[in-house]
């Protein structure tokens, strides 16, 4: 400690990682380092803190009545169950800031639900035989039977489509495919056309997934062609976009995403765009267990919406469902879907377990 704290205050002190319990701390404090300090059941009423570093400080059951924080670093500060009447940060009431955030957050969530429906889509990838698919969907059906404000989709391998359609007939679970070709028919051994899927009763199709781009040489041009073919057949495309880890580290995420959006939806009308879903899936988070933070997901999904607004207008952009894909699971789904521009998820591994998939669906339902 560089100076004594007196009833008159302290200047240029270092008080890192200290713990204050049931203390009365009054006066003026300026240019102090109070990072990591913990204040429990303390009385800081009437105190004035200026130009101080309180990074990571914890204030629990503290009386902050009339306290002022001016020019302070409050990064990571945790304030819980505190008395806040009259407490200000840079002249703005802390209590009013919290109320404003709560009200604005509620309004944003309500607006999001009114404008666009959350969609939780499972992407099974190359998993499940027909008996296994039937068992999983039979287990899932009663778990989500009462959910009517979230679109539930299971995108399954081609061999499971007929089974999945039969098992889910008459339920609130929609079935999607994991890819389709851009031609209606022809000499394309091993491929499935959009018309074939539509004739079966499939509603959704995943296009441009990073694994298709990485392992099967799909490009933005072919994704664009597949999207147009799917739309022409009456399917709802879930079009995937996302950056590589190297691209994020080079700070070009927005350039990559903007390019993909412009190319993947080239020459697609606003009316057709409204039938599409966009899934933001950072490639570095696919199947790695790594997940973009909720703030990172929100930032990119908001950028996608802003890019769509430039291309199609704000009204159209606000109507488009934008999912997050990339290791969304039962543990992080609630935080991710709570964000204004994250309208659901494209779920990989967690969609293969009925309980986990249901937890994610309920996070969207409750959010």
N, C-alpha and C positions, 0 to 999 in steps of 0.2 A: 504494500500500500504506500502510495507516494505522499499522502497527506491524511490528516485526521478528519473524520466526519464529525462535525459538531452540529449543534442545533441550528447553526447559521448556514450549514451546507458544506459542500466540498467541491474542489476544482481539481481536474487532472488526476483523478485517482484510478488505480487499477484494482478492481475487486472481482476478478473472474472466478466463476464456479463457487462462489460463496452461497451459504444457505441462511436465510433469515426467517425465523419462525416466531410468530406472535410479537413482532417488533413494531414500534412506532417510529417512523422515519419521516422527518419533516425538514423543510428548508429548501435550498436551491442547490442543484447538482449540475455541473457543466463539464463537458469534455472528459467524461469518465468512461472507463471500460468496465461494463457490468455484464459482459457476455457470459452466458451459461449460469447466471445466478438464479437461485430459486427463492421466491418469496411466498411464504405460507401464512395465512391469517394475519397479515401485516396491515398497518394503517399508513397508507401513503397519501392520505387526503391533504390537499393543499400543496403538495410537493411540485416543484418545477424542475424538469429534466431537459437540458438543452445540449445538442450536439454530442450525445452520449451513445456508446455502442452497447446495445442490449441484446445482441444476436443470440438467439436460442434461449433467452430467459424464460422462466416459468413463473406466472403469477396465479396463485390458487387461493380463492377465498380472500382476496385482498380488497381493502377499501380504497378505491381510487377517486373518491368524490373530490371534484375540483382539481385533480392532478392535471398537469400539462406536460406534453412531450413535444418538444420543438426541435426539428432537425435531427432526430435520433434515428439510429439504425435499429429497426425492430424486426429484422428478418428472422423468421422462424419463431417469433415470440408466441408463447401459448398462454392465453388469458382465459381462465375458466372459473365460472361461478363467482365472479367478482362484482362488487358494487361499483357502478360506473357513472352515477349521476354527476353531471358536470365535468367529467373527465374529457380532455381534449387532446387531439393529435393535430399539430399545426393549425390550431384554431377551430378544428371540426370536432363536434361531439362524437366520442367513440360509440355511445349508445345509439345515436342517430345513424352512424355508419353501419352498425350491425343491423338495425331495423331496416334500413334502406336495402342492404344486401339481401336480407331474408325476403322482403316483399318483392324485390326485383327478381330474385331467384324463383320464387313461386310463380310470378307472372311469366317468366321465360319458360318454365316447365309447362304451365297451362297453355301458353301459346304454341309450344312445340307439339303438344298432344292434339290441339285443335287443328293445326295446319297439316301435320303429317303423322302417319301411324308408325310406331316403332316396329321394326322387323327384326326378329331373331331367327337367323337361318343357320342350320347345321350343315357343315360341309364334311361328309363322311370320308371323303377321299377314297383310297383303295382299301376299304375295310368292310367287313360283314358279308357272310354268305346269306342266302335267302332266308333260311330258318333263323339265323341270328338277327337279321333285319326285322323279321316279323316279331320276334320276342322283344326287341328293343322298342319298337313302335307300340306294341300292345302294352308294355309297361308305362310308356310315356303318356298314352291317351288319357287315362283317368287323372293323371297328375295335373294336366293343363286344360281339362275339359271346361272349366269355368272362366278361362281367360279369353276375353273378347275384344280387348283393346290393344292387343299385340298380335301382329301377323307371325305365325309360327310356321317355319319351313324346314323340311328335311331334304337336303340335296344328296342323293344317294348314287352309287355306281349304276351304270346302265343295266346290269344284270338284276338289280334289286328294284327297278322302277315298277314293274307290274305288281310285285308283291307289296311294295309300299303303297301304291295307289289303292289296292284292294283293302289293305288293313286300315287305311285312314279314310276310306269312303264315308261321307256323312259326318266327319269330324271337323274340328277347327285347325287341323294340321294340313298344310299344303305340301306338295311334293315338287322338288326341283331336280334337274339333272346337273352334272358337273361340267358339261361342255357340249358344244354342238359344232357341226361343220357349217361353212358359209354357203355351200352349194346345195341346191334342192335335191339333187341326185347325181349319179355318175360313177366313174371309175375311181373311187376313193376308198380303197380297201380298209376296213376297220373303223370307218367313220359313221357317225349318226347325224342325220339332218334335223333341222329345227322342226320341219313338218312331221317327221316321224315322232318326235317327242310330243308335239301338240296333239297329234291323232290319238296318242295314248291317254291324254288327259293331264300331262305335266303342265304346271303353271310357270315355274321359274327355271332359269338356267344360269349357272355361274360361268362367267367369261373373263378371260385375261388373268386368271389366277397366276400368282408369281411362279408356282411350280410348272404351269403350262408354258410360261414364258421362258423359264430357266431350262427345263428338261426337253421341251418339245418345240423350241425355236419359234414360239408364237411372238408376233410383233404387234405394235399398235395398229398397223395396217390390217392384219388379219383379225384382230379384236374388233376393229371397226366393221369389217365385213360380217363377222359372226353376229355382232350386235344388230346390224341391219337385218340379217336373215332371221334372227330370233323375233324381232319386232314384227316382221312381215308375216311370221307364222302365228302371231298372237301370244307369244311368250313374254314373260317379264324378265329382262336380263339383269343380273347382278354383276356389274362390271367392276373389276378390281383394279386399283391403282396403288402405287407405293414405291418408295425409294429403297435403294440398297444401303447397307451400312456405310459403304465408302462414300456414297453420294450425300448422306446425312453429315458425315464427318467433314466433307468438303463444303458444307453449308449451302448446298444447292437443292435442298428438298423441294422448295417452292417451284423452282424452275422445272424440276423433273415432273412434279405433279401437274403443273400447268400444261406442260407439253403432252402428257398422257391424256388429260381431259380434252384438249383441243383435237388430238388425233383420234382417240377412241370414239368421240362423238361427232366427228367430222360429217357434215352434210346430214345430220339427224335433226329433225324439226323439234320445236319446243313441245308440241303435242306428244311426239314419240318419246322425248326425253322424260316427260312426266310418268311414263310407263316403266322407266328404268330405276334401278337402285345402284348407288355407288358404294363400294366397300373400300375404305382406306385400310390397306394392310401393309405396314412397313415391313419390307422383306426381311429385315434383320430380326423381326419378332415372330416370324412364321415357324412354328414347330421348334423354337429354340428355348421356350420358357421365358424369354425376355419379353417384356411388355412395355410399350410406350406408356409414360405416365398419363394420367387423366388429362393433365394440362397440355401435354404434347399432342395427344389425340385430338383434343378440342381445337388446338391451334391449327392443325393441318385440316381437320374437317371444316373449320370456319374458313380456311383459305380456299378449300374446294368450293364451298358455297359462294364465296366472293368471286371466284373465277367463273362459275356458272352465271352469276349475276351480270358480269361483264359481257358474257356471250349471249345470254337469253333474257336478261332482265331480272330484277330482284324478286318479282312475284313468282316467277317460275322457279328460281333458285330456292326460295323458301319452301316450295312444295316438294322438293326432292328429298327422299330418305337417304341419309348418308350413314353407313354402318362403320364400326371399327372392327377390323379383323387383325389378329396377331396375338395369339395366346390370351384372349379374353377367357376368363374362367369364373367359377362360382365365387372365388374370393375377391376379384377385382371388378366384377361386372357392375355392381351398384354404383361405384364411384365413376366408372366410365360413362354409363348411360345417363348419369345425372347431368352431364354437360349439355349445354344448349344445342350444340351442333352434332352431337353423337346420338343418332336415332335408332340405335340397335347394334347388332353384332353379327359378323360372319364367323361362326364358331367351328373350330377344328376338333381337337381331341376331346374337349369337354362335351361335345354333342353326342359322343359315343356312350355316355353314361346318362341314363334317364334322370337320375337325381340331380346331377350337376347341370344338365341342360335346363331342367325345370327351375333351378335356382336362378339361372341367368334370365330366363323368361320372366320370372316373378320380379326380378330386379327392374326389368323394363316396365312391367305392369305397375309396380309401386312407385317408380321414378317419374 
